Amino acid sequence: MHGLDLRALKVGDKLPALTLPPVDRTTLALFAGASGDHNPIHIDIDFARKAGMPDVFAHGMLSMAWLGRLLTQWVPQQQIRHFGVRFLGITQIGHIITCSGQIKEHCTFEGQPCLRVEIQTTNQYGEARIAGEAMIAIESGD
């Protein structure tokens, strides 16, 4: 979607959604290896059960990475000026996660014209797992 004229976008416009395949153990193991986060709560079912969880669950940063993919499929990475999230709930094995975003305002961020975009992940039950925002520079500055 790169090449989009961000100046023409309006408050309320939505980013193209990104829906991922169901979270599975392979994805969690691959993310653990790629990120260096080998916390056993995410990859060892026995450990997770001892901790009172029914099963392993996704790393919060994996879901944040998916939101990063949502943004970079929409605009070039160099236009992202800020990207922050709040973790609201656990993403379980089998959850089908959809990443979405909506333009909330045209504004100035660090002296540059930007769009403030609310972003979130939700599971197939409509439950928000992560919510946050990104500031997207209207001009790439290249």
N, C-alpha and C positions, 0 to 999 in steps of 0.2 A: 504494500500500500504506500510505500515511499513515493515521494513526488506529489503528495497531497498538499493542496493549498490550505495551510492551517488558518490563515487570515479569514477564510470564507466560512469557517466552522462557527456554529452558534452554541450558546449555552443550551444544554439538554441533548446535544448530538451525542450519539453513542459510538464507542470504538467497536470494531468488528470483534465479536466474542471469540474466545479460544476455549474449546472443550477438549480435555485430555482423556486418554483411555483410563479405565478403572485403575486405581492405585494397586500395585501388586508388590510382592516381596522382591522381585527382580529389580524393579524401579528403585526401591529403597536401598537395596544392596549396591546398585550402580551409583546412586547419589552419595551414599556413604563413602565409597571409594573415590569418587570425583571430588567431594568436598573435604575429605579427611575427617568427617564427623562420624565416628564409629560408635556413638553412644548405643549401648545394647538395647535400650528401650525401643529403638527403631528397627533392629534386625534380629533380635533373639527373643522368640516367643516365650521361652521359659522365664527369662529375665522380666519381660513385660508382665507376665502373669503374677510373678512374685511381687511386682510393684502395684498390683491391684488392677491392672488393665486386662481387658479380654484378649488382646492381641497386640502386636507391634503396630505402630502408626507412623505416619509420614513426618519427616523433619519439617519444622516450620519454615526453614530456609528453602526447602524444595518448593513449597507453595509460593514463596516470595520470588523464587527464580522463574516460576511459571508466569507470575505477573510481569516480571522483567521481559519475558518473551512476548507477552501481550503487547507491551509498549514498543519493543523493538521491531515487531512485525508491523507496527503502525507508523512509527517514525524512526529515522536513523538514531542510533545510540547517542551520538554526540549532541543531540537536541534535548536529552533528558538532563534537567538541571537539579532536580530533587526527586527522590523516590523513597517513601517511608510507609510503613505499615504497622498495624496493631494485630496481634494474634487473638482471635476471638473463640476459636474452638479447634478441636482435634480433627485432623483429616485421617480417617480410618482406612484400613485395607478395604478395597472394593468401592470406595467413594469415587464417583465420577465428578471431577472438578471442572467447573466452568469459570474462566477468568473474564471479567467484564470491566468496562470503564465508561464514564460519562463526563462530558465537559461541564464544569461547574461555573467557570468564569474566565474572562479575558482579564489579565492583570499584569503587573510588573513584578518580576522577581530578580533581585540583585541588579536592578537597573535595566533589565531586558524584558521586552514584551513576551508574555508567556500565556499558556493555557493552564489553568488548574484543573486537573482531571482526578475525579474520585475513581478508585479502582477497588476491586474485591474479588475474592474467590467464594464460590458457593458450591455445595455438593448437590447431588441429584434430588435431595429433599428440600432444596431451597434454603438450607441453613448456611449463613455466612460463616466462613472459617477464618478469613483474613479481610481486613478493610484498611484502606490507606489512601494516599494521594501521590500524585506526581505533578511536577511542574515541567512543562514542555516548552522549550524556546520556539517561538513562531518562526524565527529565522535561524538557520544552522550556524551562522557566524563564520563559515569557512571562507 
